[in-house]
Amino acid sequence: MFKNKKQLTPVIILSAHTMGLGVIRSLSNQGIPIYVVTYTKSDMGQASRFVEKYFILENPEDSAERFIKSIIQIGKNFNKPILIPADDASLKIVSQNKDLLSEYFKIACSDWSIIEKIIFKQYTYKIAERIGVPVPVSIILGKESDLLYALQKLKFPCILKPFESHTFYEKFNKKMILVDNQYHLEEEYLKAFKTGAKLMLQEYIPGDFTSGVNYNSYAVNGEIKKDFLAKKVRMSDDGFGIPTAVVSGNMNFDIASHSKRLLKELNYTGYSCIEYKYDQRDFQYKLMEINGRYNRSVLLSLKCGINFPLLEYQSLLGEKIDNQNKYKTGVFWIDEYKDMQCNFKKLITGRLKISSFLGPYLKSNVKAVFNVSDLRPFFKRIIQGIHYTFINSSPHHNK
């Protein structure tokens, strides 16, 4: 079992929004000293009673060099703590500087040579195609002539999609844009292109967001140690934003097979969340993206019996890993704040039945933020939401 708290290797979590809070709570019952680095006002994880101390730094995307120097200064106060990047911005900067940071930390992510291939989706799809994992038809848009070529190959509606999702979401509050005619495509393409976003045009797979599935796993050198499957129930922005409710499901053979080949090909080490969508036209699950950090619903796997952050903690310390891979199905994860925010208008206009909305809340579930034993993050999120509603516009946050 675990040693005294003072003897345990500390954890420093970078970013403390939904994903970071999930990691905090996953490790909270183990007596592990938990520290947080936050750089976004809407983060609420640093308010958790399980956090020993938090540090406020500037966003790593504003100054990577200053961010790394600040992280190293924090690391010097400990004896090689574990460093967990809990969003895409910190994942990118930590993996790019892994050699330097490894002098001060045990790093919970793969090398940049691997992470680069999953952050930039043009590489992800090429790898998937090469090893026979089904993907949607995707055409890279580098210049105006590429757009004309894409229009000859794809039919409307189709998806305007960025190479790098998290920076796109910060600007547009959605991970991709559904376009249904040439005028709409050209308008959205020009708007996105002006921000410097690199784009691709992708075929639209029919079916609503309930066709989406998340395959979560922990792997070492491409070998999966534990895996977990969740199905999407509700999403923000009618399926083109982020999940607001998901449910644990039985493992699917095809999804597991695709994912194992992908992670083996990448020689991936760490936690990942691989997203698929079922294409009813050819009865295949097609790869949407690979996330190389903890996903928003990491508390769902914990509720169901698999503690991925603890598994990674033990692995990085060279401790024995439990090989049992059983988990509960039919359990819901709900982002209660975002779920209400995104569905309030649908409820009052009758587009969403109250019984359907309440379904996940009335069954076995875990909330993204609300927890009776750790209420401060919930109140912080409510206060932050009120601030943005009445003082600023809604925050564009990818977490």
Salt bridges, closest charged atoms under 4 A:
ASP43 OD1 - HIS17 ND1 3.63
ASP43 OD1 - HIS397 NE2 3.85
ASP43 OD1 - LYS399 NZ 3.99
GLU52 OE2 - LYS5 NZ 2.50
GLU58 OE2 - ARG66 NE 2.57
GLU61 OE2 - HIS166 NE2 2.75
GLU65 OE2 - LYS69 NZ 3.43
ASP87 OD2 - LYS399 NZ 3.19
ASP88 OD1 - ARG293 NE 3.07
ASP111 OD1 - LYS98 NZ 3.11
ASP146 OD1 - LYS143 NZ 3.62
GLU164 OE2 - LYS92 NZ 2.94
GLU164 OE2 - HIS166 NE2 3.65
ASP180 OD1 - HIS184 ND1 3.39
GLU188 OE2 - HIS184 NE2 3.43
GLU188 OE1 - LYS191 NZ 3.63
GLU203 OE1 - ARG281 NH2 2.95
GLU223 OE2 - LYS264 NZ 2.45
ASP237 OD2 - LYS174 NZ 3.63
ASP238 OD1 - LYS346 NZ 2.82
GLU265 OE2 - ARG130 NH2 2.51
GLU275 OE2 - LYS175 NZ 3.46
GLU275 OE1 - LYS232 NZ 2.86
ASP279 OD2 - ARG281 NH2 2.75
ASP279 OD2 - LYS286 NZ 2.88
ASP282 OD2 - LYS286 NZ 2.96
GLU289 OE1 - LYS121 NZ 3.12
GLU289 OE2 - LYS175 NZ 2.59
ASP322 OD2 - LYS226 NZ 3.49
ASP335 OD2 - ARG296 NH2 2.26
ASP335 OD1 - ARG381 NH1 2.67
ASP339 OD2 - ARG234 NH2 2.80
ASP374 OD2 - ARG25 NE 3.06
